[in-house]
Every structure is written in structure tokens, then in C-alpha cells.
Amino acid sequence: MKPVLTAREMAMADRSAIEELRTGEARLMELAGREAARIVAGQFSADGNLDGHAFLVVCGKGSNSGDGFVAARHLLNAGAEVDVLPLWPESELSGVNLEGLNILKAYRLYHEGLRIFSGLDEALPHLRERSYDGVLDALFGTGFRSDPANRNLDEAVGEAIDLINTLNETSGAVTIAIDIPSGLDATTGAASLPCVKADQTITMAFMKSGFFQNDGPAMCGEVRVAEISIPRFLVEPCTCMLVDEAFAAESYRLRETSSAKHLNGRLLVVGGSAEGGSSMLGAAMLCAKAAVKTGAGYVCASLPEGHAAAMHGFAPEVVVIGRDPGQLLEKARWADAIVIGCGLGRSAASLDLVEALLRNGDVAGKKLVLDADALFAIAERGLLDLPHGLADAVVTPHAGECSRLSGLTAEEVTASPLELSRTLASNWNVNLLLKGRPTFIASPAGTVLISDSGTEALATAGSGDVLAGMIGTLAAKGLSTLDAAAAAAWLHGRAGDLACDVSSLVSSTDILQAIPLAVQELFEEEE
């Protein structure tokens, strides 16, 4: 998994590379600008030759501007025509930033394709003369902080950002942000007014937490990480990481050649209801079949009486029991993991059932996935504060369910999902999977894993029930519920991608059918 840093953590990593590893600020800036130019060149030319291409580089006055000056130079070296627009006067530049500009100024003696403007007013008439393939945003870096009380930038900066966005909208020039789109807070993902809307962000060394929150996903576009010789050991231990395909592959346990069904994950699903003339049996059916499709060796579902035939018609592999307390506790002791809540309903009897299960030591000591109506029962009965605690459990709320559990509004939940998930997991002493795009998975110890796989394909009824069954299966097969939640979230998203070429047509049944494809893909990559 890849580290995801806050702005402060990235600043500390920069400083450690300079002071402890003696890398030097100028060397880091050279690496950053050169890597950015290399990645840009790769977008427009297979061999990196940029003859016939033109770029505008808009620079500020901090370190990010220095990266922009270096990138401009390397684009020139690759054969491009480059216009450089420093927003602040040369007198306000210093150190390696001024040095970068001075090197560019020396280039003008040898390169007719370079123009350096002295501010926005001088540049505007000339910008109409050249058609740009790309505009590089090097105004602000990760040191920028968004002010929640006043999101408006000063007039000059706002005009420069409007220029970048307008060129993108009217001319088709690709907008490429160096390190981060200017106006975006690298930690929170809150955007200023205005903010650069990038097609691509080339970030330095590590992903930033702001890419995954609030306005970040919409403003960053595709994110590429530039390797600039800041080694990972400088940021370890890292408390926030991005779940990736490699983690999903490492987490999925294949069946041994000589294994048997009871050795490949025994999962109990407690869900489904039929009350008041309505039925939510489908949620339990989706959960159970997702477990089968994810490779569980043995799945048992506890359903209301009289619903075995429906389950067997949908998933004949699933063993069905009723709600008899003795039989249910016997199966709970048998299971390697238990999923509680999918379609369980909100009647008094359902709430009593959830409470009885969680207050039972045999159940509380198991790996638990607490989803959907189990979360309603937990909130209603105050079951996150049990005397014996939960040994290895994950709660899986969406923003609305998290609001009910925490007492916060849904807007407060979505405003700072990373830190909130970390705080709630610690306060509740339970693993927490906060659903959404992306999905945040937090542990009581403070670790947060981010799963950014998947698209709007997952925004369909029953998708969460499928995810619950996948988490339960991976936990039953040997993972902790934290790792199971993270790996399942990634696979769930990938299955949604593979389910149909048109995301808006994907149903939860389609996602079910695509789970084996997502798992198979993991091991095809290894081969």
C-alpha cells in the first residue's frame, strides 16, 4: 500500500530529506521539475520528443514555482515551445526559486521558443497568439491552506486561476497541476474560490490526504506520483495508506490443493426479515451469495422461518437455519466470522436479536461484520459500549448511518471523513468502514486505509450487502476484519468496474457475477 500524507507530514518528509539525507533543496527541486516534465512529455509523445508542442507554465513564488521553472526548462530541452508566466515580480523570488528563473532567462539567448512574461497584464495579449497543448499549474503547492471562513483568493491569484481554467474550457489545453491543484488544501481537500480544476495532478513523492476528501477528487483529475528520491522510510510508520491491487492480491487466500470446505472460511449470515407485509430477504440473499462468490468454503444463513426455499433458489450452496436461539448460538460458535444486519429489519424483535447476540461472549469474541440494520440496533440500544467489548469487529456505515451512530450530521461526517473515521474508530474501539467514494477504513489504533477503487456503478440498492458478504468471507478465510474490510472494498469496487461497460446500468446482481473476474484478475497480473 502507498502512504498518504497530510501537508504537515509532507513538509516534514521534505525537511528530513534535506537535513538528514543531505539531499539539498536545489536537488529536490530539480528532481521534481524534471520528473514532472518527463511525465508530461509521456502524455504527448511516445518517445518524449515534444517538437511541435506548446505549453504555458504559470508560476507562483514558493517552492512550487521553482518546480515549475525546472519543468519549463526540461520541456524546452525536449523540443517544446514554452511560455512562462510568473505571477509575482522577480523581486519577490529568492533562493532556489530565483535561481530557477535565472537559468530560464539565460535560455532565451539560445531558444526562440521560450517567452517569459512579467506578470498577467503583459501576458494576456500574447497568450492568444499561441495554441497550447498543456497548461502547467505551479502557483501554489502543498503549503497552501484553505480558510473555511474565507475561501476567496486575492484578485491577482484568482485571475490567474481563472485563466488556467478558461484555457482548458475554451481551447482544450490539458491542465496539469504540479504537486496539487492551486487553491486546494492538501490535507482537507477543501477548495478555495476559485481553484484550479486539473485534468492531471503530478504530485511529489507521496499521495496527499486532500486528494480523497471534499473537493479533492473533482479537482485533481488523474493523479500520478513523481519519484523524487524521498524514500518511504522517512514517513514510516505511516498512519494513512492507499489500498491497491497488490494489497488485495496479498490478502486473498487461495484454496490449498488438499483443503476441505471447513478449512476455507465458515461464515454465518444473520439477516433478512419479513414483517408488516414487506420483505427484505433479498439483502441477506445478496450477502450470502457474495460470500459464496468470494470463495467462502461454507456459508450458513439464519433467516426468518419459511424462507429457505427462496435462498436455495438463489444460492443453493447456502445452508439455511431459522432463528432458534440455541441453534443460532451453536452456529455462531462454529463460524469463523459472522455478518449481522443485512435486511434484518428494525422491529423490536430484530433489535432484541442484535442486542442478545452482541451481549453474548461467544458471538462478541468472533470476527464480526456489523452492517445495515445491525447499525440501527446498535445506535438505538447503545451497543458500542458493551462491558466485554468486541474482539475483532468492523462496523460499515454510510454517512447517514454514521450520523445516527455518532450524533453528528451527515454533512459533518462527509466534511472530514478521514479524521472522523479515525476518531470514531478510536472512541468506539472498533474497526470502522465509512462507505462512500472513496471508502475510509479506520482502526482503533489510528490507522486509516483508503480504498479508491470503483465508480458510480456501486451506487445501487444491495451493493452494501454484497460488500458485507465479501468482508465476512475474507475475515473467515483468515484476515483481521480491518484488512478484510480494506481488501473487500477494493475488490468490490473492481467488480463494479468489470460488471458492465455502462456504470449506470450495473445492479448488485451484476456485481455478484463480476466478483470472480475481479479475483481472477489479481492473479493474472502476477503471472
C-alpha positions in Angstrom: 0.0 0.0 0.0 1.1 3.5 -0.7 1.5 6.2 2.0 -1.0 9.1 2.0 0.3 12.2 3.8 -1.1 15.4 5.2 0.6 18.7 4.2 2.4 18.8 7.5 3.7 15.2 7.1 4.9 16.0 3.6 6.7 19.1 4.8 8.5 17.0 7.5 9.5 14.5 4.9 10.9 17.3 2.7 12.8 18.7 5.6 14.2 15.2 6.6 15.4 14.6 3.1 17.2 17.9 3.0 18.6 17.9 6.6 19.1 14.2 7.4 19.8 12.7 4.0 21.7 15.8 2.8 19.7 15.8 -0.5 19.6 19.5 -0.8 16.7 21.8 -1.7 18.0 22.5 -5.2 18.4 18.8 -5.9 14.9 18.0 -4.8 13.5 20.8 -6.9 15.5 19.7 -9.9 14.2 16.1 -9.5 10.6 17.4 -9.0 10.6 19.6 -12.1 12.4 17.0 -14.3 10.0 14.2 -13.3 7.0 16.4 -13.9 8.3 17.3 -17.4 9.0 13.6 -18.1 5.5 12.6 -17.2 4.0 15.5 -19.2 6.1 14.6 -22.2 4.9 11.0 -22.0 1.3 12.2 -22.3 2.0 13.8 -25.7 4.8 11.7 -27.3 5.8 8.0 -27.1 9.5 8.9 -27.3 9.4 12.1 -25.3 10.1 14.3 -28.2 7.9 17.4 -27.9 8.7 19.1 -31.3 5.6 21.0 -32.4 4.0 21.1 -28.9 3.5 24.2 -26.8 3.0 24.7 -23.1 2.2 27.5 -20.7 3.7 27.3 -17.2 2.0 29.5 -14.6 4.3 30.0 -11.6 3.9 31.5 -8.1 6.6 32.5 -5.7 7.1 29.5 -3.4 8.8 26.1 -3.9 6.1 25.1 -6.3 7.1 27.9 -8.6 10.7 26.6 -8.6 9.4 23.2 -9.7 7.5 25.0 -12.5 10.7 26.8 -13.7 12.6 23.5 -13.8 9.8 21.7 -15.6 9.7 24.5 -18.2 13.4 24.1 -18.8 13.1 20.3 -19.4 10.1 20.8 -21.7 12.3 23.1 -23.7 15.0 20.5 -23.7 12.5 18.0 -25.2 11.8 20.4 -28.1 8.6 22.2 -26.9 7.8 25.8 -27.1 7.2 27.2 -23.7 5.6 30.4 -22.3 6.4 31.1 -18.6 4.1 33.3 -16.6 5.5 34.2 -13.1 2.6 35.8 -11.3 4.8 37.7 -8.8 7.6 40.1 -9.7 11.2 38.8 -9.8 12.0 40.9 -6.7 9.7 38.7 -4.6 11.6 35.5 -5.6 14.6 34.2 -3.7 16.9 31.2 -3.2 16.5 28.2 -5.5 13.3 29.7 -6.9 15.1 32.8 -8.2 17.9 30.6 -9.4 15.4 28.5 -11.5 14.1 31.6 -13.1 17.6 33.0 -13.9 18.5 29.7 -15.6 15.4 30.1 -17.8 16.3 33.7 -18.6 19.7 32.5 -19.8 18.0 30.0 -22.1 16.4 32.9 -24.1 19.8 33.5 -25.7 19.6 30.1 -27.3 16.0 29.2 -27.6 13.4 31.2 -29.6 10.6 29.1 -28.4 10.8 30.5 -24.9 8.9 33.5 -23.7 8.9 34.8 -20.1 6.3 37.3 -19.2 6.4 39.9 -16.4 3.0 39.3 -14.9 -0.5 38.7 -16.1 -1.1 42.1 -17.7 1.8 41.7 -20.1 1.0 38.1 -20.8 -2.7 38.3 -21.7 -2.3 39.8 -25.2 0.4 37.4 -26.2 -1.4 34.2 -24.9 -3.9 34.5 -27.7 -1.1 34.1 -30.3 -0.2 30.5 -29.3 -2.3 27.4 -29.1 -1.3 25.4 -26.1 -1.3 21.6 -25.7 -1.0 21.9 -22.0 -1.0 24.4 -19.2 1.1 23.6 -16.1 -0.1 25.0 -12.8 2.8 25.8 -10.5 1.2 28.6 -8.4 0.7 27.0 -5.0 2.0 23.8 -3.6 1.0 21.7 -0.6 1.8 24.5 1.8 -1.4 26.3 0.8 -4.1 26.3 3.5 -7.8 26.8 2.7 -9.5 29.2 5.1 -13.0 27.9 5.9 -14.2 31.4 7.0 -13.0 33.0 3.7 -12.5 30.8 0.7 -11.9 33.7 -1.7 -8.4 34.2 -3.0 -7.0 37.7 -3.7 -7.8 39.2 -7.1 -4.5 38.6 -8.9 -4.3 34.9 -7.9 -8.0 34.4 -8.8 -7.4 35.9 -12.2 -4.5 33.6 -12.9 -6.5 30.5 -11.8 -9.5 31.7 -13.9 -7.1 32.0 -16.9 -5.9 28.4 -16.4 -9.4 27.1 -16.2 -10.7 29.2 -19.1 -7.9 27.9 -21.4 -8.8 24.4 -20.5 -12.5 25.0 -21.2 -12.2 27.0 -24.4 -9.1 25.7 -26.1 -8.8 22.1 -25.0 -5.4 22.6 -23.4 -4.8 19.9 -20.9 -4.4 21.3 -17.3 -1.6 19.6 -15.4 -1.2 20.6 -11.7 2.3 20.3 -10.3 2.1 18.6 -6.9 -1.5 19.8 -6.2 -4.1 22.0 -8.0 -3.6 25.6 -6.8 -6.2 26.6 -4.3 -6.8 23.0 -2.9 -5.9 22.3 0.7 -3.5 19.2 0.6 -4.8 18.0 4.0 -8.5 18.6 3.9 -9.3 18.7 0.2 -11.2 22.0 0.7 -11.0 24.2 -2.4 -10.7 28.0 -2.5 -12.7 30.2 -4.8 -11.5 29.8 -7.5 -9.4 26.7 -7.6 -7.6 25.0 -10.5 -9.5 22.1 -11.9 -6.8 19.8 -13.2 -7.1 17.0 -15.8 -4.0 15.5 -14.2 -2.0 16.1 -11.0 1.6 15.2 -10.8 2.3 15.0 -7.1 5.7 14.7 -5.5 6.8 11.6 -3.6 3.5 10.6 -2.0 -0.2 10.9 -2.3 -1.9 13.7 -0.2 -4.9 13.2 2.0 -6.7 16.1 0.4 -6.9 14.2 -2.9 -9.5 11.9 -1.4 -11.7 14.3 0.5 -14.2 17.1 -0.2 -13.3 18.9 -3.4 -10.1 16.9 -3.9 -11.4 14.1 -6.2 -13.1 16.6 -8.5 -10.2 19.0 -8.7 -7.2 16.6 -9.1 -8.2 14.5 -12.1 -5.9 11.6 -12.7 -3.1 11.6 -10.0 0.4 10.5 -10.9 3.2 10.2 -8.3 6.6 11.6 -9.2 9.6 9.8 -7.6 11.9 12.5 -6.3 14.2 10.5 -4.0 12.3 11.0 -0.8 12.4 7.4 0.5 9.5 5.8 2.2 11.4 5.1 5.4 11.3 8.9 6.1 7.5 8.7 6.5 7.2 5.4 8.4 5.3 4.5 10.5 2.6 5.9 8.2 -0.9 6.1 9.7 -2.8 6.5 6.4 -2.3 4.3 3.3 -4.0 3.8 -0.1 -5.3 0.3 -0.7 -4.1 -1.1 -4.0 -4.2 -4.1 -6.2 -1.1 -5.6 -4.7 -2.6 -5.5 -1.2 -5.8 -7.1 -2.5 -3.7 -9.9 -4.1 -1.7 -10.4 -0.9 -4.8 -10.6 1.2 -6.7 -13.1 -0.9 -6.0 -16.7 0.3 -6.4 -19.3 -2.4 -7.6 -22.8 -1.5 -4.9 -25.4 -0.8 -4.8 -28.4 -3.1 -5.8 -30.8 -0.4 -8.1 -28.5 1.6 -11.7 -29.1 2.6 -14.7 -26.8 2.8 -14.5 -26.2 6.5 -10.9 -25.0 6.1 -11.8 -22.2 3.6 -13.8 -19.9 5.8 -17.1 -20.7 7.6 -19.4 -17.8 7.5 -22.7 -17.2 9.3 -25.0 -14.5 7.9 -27.8 -13.3 10.3 -30.2 -11.2 8.2 -33.4 -11.0 6.3 -36.8 -10.1 7.5 -40.5 -10.4 6.6 -42.6 -8.1 8.7 -45.6 -5.8 8.2 -46.3 -7.2 4.7 -42.8 -6.4 3.4 -39.7 -8.5 2.9 -36.0 -7.7 3.0 -34.9 -11.2 2.4 -33.0 -10.0 -0.7 -30.4 -8.3 1.3 -29.5 -11.5 3.1 -29.5 -13.4 -0.2 -27.1 -10.9 -1.8 -24.8 -11.0 1.2 -24.8 -14.8 1.3 -24.2 -15.3 -2.4 -21.4 -12.6 -2.3 -19.8 -14.8 0.3 -20.0 -17.8 -2.0 -18.7 -15.9 -5.0 -15.8 -14.5 -2.9 -14.7 -18.1 -2.1 -16.1 -19.0 1.3 -15.9 -22.7 2.0 -19.1 -22.9 3.9 -21.9 -20.3 4.2 -24.8 -20.6 6.6 -27.7 -18.1 6.7 -30.1 -17.5 9.6 -33.4 -16.4 8.1 -37.0 -16.0 9.3 -38.9 -19.2 9.2 -40.3 -20.2 5.8 -37.6 -18.5 3.6 -35.2 -21.4 3.0 -36.7 -22.2 -0.5 -36.1 -18.6 -1.7 -32.5 -18.7 -0.6 -31.9 -22.1 -2.1 -33.3 -20.9 -5.4 -30.9 -18.0 -5.4 -27.8 -19.6 -3.8 -28.2 -23.4 -3.4 -24.8 -23.6 -1.8 -26.0 -21.8 1.3 -27.2 -23.8 4.4 -30.3 -22.2 6.0 -31.3 -22.2 9.6 -34.0 -20.3 11.5 -33.9 -18.0 14.5 -33.9 -20.6 17.2 -31.6 -19.2 19.9 -29.9 -22.4 20.7 -29.3 -23.3 17.0 -28.1 -19.8 16.2 -25.6 -19.7 19.1 -24.3 -23.2 18.0 -23.7 -21.9 14.5 -22.1 -18.8 15.9 -19.6 -20.9 17.8 -19.0 -22.9 14.7 -18.4 -19.9 12.4 -15.0 -18.3 11.7 -16.8 -15.0 11.1 -20.4 -13.6 11.4 -22.2 -10.9 9.3 -25.2 -9.4 11.2 -27.7 -6.9 9.8 -28.3 -7.2 6.1 -32.1 -6.8 5.7 -32.7 -7.7 9.4 -35.4 -5.1 9.9 -36.0 -2.6 12.6 -38.7 -4.2 14.6 -38.4 -4.6 18.4 -37.7 -8.3 17.8 -34.9 -7.5 15.4 -33.3 -5.0 17.9 -33.6 -7.6 20.6 -31.9 -10.2 18.4 -28.9 -7.9 17.7 -28.6 -7.0 21.4 -28.8 -10.6 22.5 -26.1 -11.6 20.0 -23.7 -8.8 20.8 -24.1 -9.3 24.6 -23.2 -13.0 24.2 -19.5 -13.6 24.8 -19.3 -16.4 22.2 -20.6 -14.0 19.5 -18.7 -10.9 20.7 -15.4 -12.9 20.6 -15.8 -13.7 16.9 -14.9 -11.7 13.8 -18.0 -9.6 13.2 -19.2 -7.6 10.3 -22.0 -5.3 11.6 -24.0 -3.8 8.7 -27.2 -2.1 7.8 -30.0 -2.8 10.4 -27.5 -4.0 12.9 -26.1 -0.5 13.0 -29.6 0.8 13.6 -29.9 -1.5 16.6 -26.5 -0.5 17.9 -27.5 3.1 17.8 -30.9 2.5 19.4 -29.6 0.3 22.2 -26.2 1.9 22.8 -24.3 -1.3 21.9 -20.9 0.2 21.1 -20.2 0.5 24.8 -20.5 -3.2 25.8 -18.7 -4.1 29.0 -16.8 -7.0 27.4 -16.2 -5.1 24.1 -15.9 -6.7 20.7 -12.7 -8.7 19.9 -12.4 -8.2 16.2 -15.3 -6.3 14.6 -16.0 -3.8 11.8 -19.0 -1.5 11.5 -19.8 -0.5 8.0 -22.0 2.7 8.0 -22.7 5.1 5.1 -22.8 8.8 6.1 -26.5 8.6 7.2 -25.9 5.6 9.4 -22.7 7.1 10.8 -24.7 10.2 11.6 -27.1 8.2 13.7 -24.3 6.3 15.4 -22.3 9.4 16.2 -24.9 12.1 16.7 -23.2 14.3 14.0 -25.0 15.5 10.9 -24.4 13.7 7.6 -22.7 16.9 6.4 -20.3 16.9 9.4 -19.5 13.2 8.6 -18.6 14.0 5.0 -16.7 17.2 5.7 -13.7 15.4 7.2 -14.1 11.7 6.6 -10.5 10.7 7.2 -10.0 12.2 10.6 -13.6 11.5 11.7 -13.3 7.8 10.8 -10.0 7.7 12.8 -11.6 9.4 15.8 -14.8 7.3 15.8 -12.9 4.0 15.5 -10.8 5.0 18.5 -13.7 6.2 20.5 -15.8 3.1 19.8 -12.8 0.7 20.0 -13.9 -1.0 16.8 -12.8 -1.0 13.2 -14.9 1.3 11.0 -15.5 1.2 7.3 -17.1 4.5 6.2 -18.8 3.9 2.9 -18.5 6.3 0.0 -16.1 7.2 -2.8 -13.5 6.8 -1.6 -14.1 4.4 1.3 -12.2 5.0 4.6 -11.3 2.1 6.8 -10.0 3.0 10.3 -8.7 1.0 13.2 -8.9 1.9 16.9 -5.1 2.2 16.8 -5.3 5.2 14.4 -4.5 3.6 11.1 -6.7 4.7 8.2 -6.8 2.8 4.9 -8.3 4.4 1.8 -10.0 2.4 -1.0 -10.4 4.5 -4.1 -11.5 1.7 -6.5 -14.8 1.6 -8.2 -17.2 4.1 -9.7 -20.8 5.1 -9.6 -21.5 1.5 -10.6 -21.7 0.8 -6.8 -24.4 3.3 -6.2 -27.2 0.7 -6.4 -29.5 -1.0 -4.0 -27.9 -4.1 -2.4 -24.3 -3.1 -3.2 -23.6 -2.7 0.5 -25.0 -6.2 1.3 -22.6 -7.6 -1.4 -19.7 -5.8 0.3 -20.7 -7.2 3.7 -20.6 -10.7 2.4 -17.2 -10.1 0.8 -15.8 -8.7 4.0 -17.2 -11.6 6.1 -15.6 -14.1 3.7 -12.1 -12.6 3.7 -12.3 -12.4 7.5 -13.5 -16.1 7.7 -10.6 -17.1 5.5 -8.1 -15.7 8.0 -7.8 -11.9 7.7 -8.5 -9.4 10.5 -11.7 -7.5 10.0 -9.6 -4.4 9.3 -7.6 -6.0 6.5 -10.7 -7.9 5.2 -12.7 -4.7 5.0 -9.9 -2.9 3.1 -9.3 -5.8 0.6 -13.0 -6.4 0.1 -13.7 -2.7 -0.5 -11.0 -2.7 -3.3 -12.3 -5.9 -4.8 -15.9 -4.7 -4.5 -15.0 -1.5 -6.5 -13.2 -3.5 -9.1 -16.1 -5.9 -9.5 -18.4 -2.9 -10.1 -16.0 -1.7 -12.9 -16.0 -5.2 -14.5 -19.7 -5.7 -14.2 -20.8 -3.6 -17.2 -19.3 -1.1 -19.6 -22.1 1.4 -18.7 -21.7 2.1 -14.9 -25.3 3.4 -14.6 -26.7 0.0 -15.7 -24.9 -2.0 -13.0 -27.0 -3.9 -10.5 -26.0 -5.7 -7.3 -26.6 -9.0 -9.1 -24.1 -7.8 -11.8 -21.5 -7.0 -9.1 -22.0 -10.5 -7.7 -21.3 -12.1 -11.0 -18.2 -10.0 -11.5 -16.5 -10.9 -8.2 -14.7 -13.9 -9.6 -13.5 -11.8 -12.5 -12.0 -9.3 -10.1 -10.3 -12.0 -8.1 -9.1 -13.8 -11.2 -7.6 -10.5 -12.5 -5.4 -10.3 -9.4 -3.6 -13.5 -10.1 -3.4 -13.0 -13.9 -1.4 -9.9 -13.1 1.1 -12.0 -11.1 1.6 -14.4 -13.9 
